[in-house]
Amino acid sequence: MKRTLEIGALCEPISKQLAGMLLDEDAYQLDRDNDAITRCNLMGYMPDSTTERARKRLLKKTQAAARRFAEAYNARKANT
């Protein structure tokens, strides 16, 4: 199943966009990371090019977190 993810200042939190697809601790950390990247960019601490690279890294971490959830879900499902 393909999902889209919007990352940026006016977007819903990652945890809300991917509800039910992330472990709670991963969702919390990804939201905090996304907020930090956005805040640093809006305050002028990070130029747009650095922000773009940071968001690409955040996307990779989000994909890894979704895989971890899927693996945990499938393992739990196999044990029942």
C-alpha positions in Angstrom: 0.0 0.0 0.0 1.5 3.3 -1.0 1.1 6.4 1.1 2.1 9.9 0.6 3.8 12.1 3.2 3.9 15.8 3.3 6.7 17.4 5.3 6.9 21.1 6.0 5.6 24.0 8.1 1.9 23.8 7.2 1.6 20.0 7.0 0.0 17.6 9.5 2.3 15.9 11.9 3.9 12.7 10.6 2.3 10.7 13.3 -1.1 11.8 12.1 -0.4 11.3 8.4 0.9 7.8 9.1 -1.4 6.9 12.0 -1.4 3.1 12.5 1.8 2.7 10.5 4.4 3.7 13.0 5.4 2.6 16.5 4.5 5.3 19.0 8.1 6.1 20.0 9.1 6.4 16.4 6.1 8.7 15.6 6.9 10.9 18.5 10.6 11.3 17.5 9.8 11.8 13.8 7.4 14.6 14.7 10.0 16.3 16.9 12.6 16.0 14.2 10.3 17.4 11.6 9.4 20.3 13.9 13.1 21.0 14.6 14.0 21.1 10.9 11.1 23.4 10.1 11.8 25.7 13.0 15.5 26.0 12.1 14.6 26.9 8.5 11.9 29.4 9.4 14.2 31.1 11.9 17.0 31.4 9.4 19.4 29.0 11.0 19.4 26.6 8.1 19.3 27.6 4.4 16.8 25.9 2.1 19.4 23.6 0.6 20.3 22.2 4.0 16.6 21.9 4.9 16.0 19.9 1.8 18.8 17.5 2.6 17.6 17.2 6.2 14.0 16.4 5.0 15.4 13.7 2.7 17.1 12.1 5.7 13.9 12.4 7.7 12.0 10.7 4.9 14.6 7.8 5.0 14.1 7.5 8.7 10.4 7.5 8.3 10.5 4.7 5.8 12.8 2.7 8.1 10.3 3.3 11.0 7.4 2.1 8.8 9.3 -1.0 8.0 10.0 -1.6 11.7 6.3 -1.3 12.4 5.4 -3.7 9.6 8.0 -6.3 10.8 6.7 -6.0 14.4 3.1 -6.3 13.2 3.8 -9.3 11.0 5.8 -11.0 13.8 3.0 -10.5 16.3 0.4 -11.7 13.7 2.5 -14.8 13.1 2.6 -15.6 16.8 -1.2 -15.6 17.2 
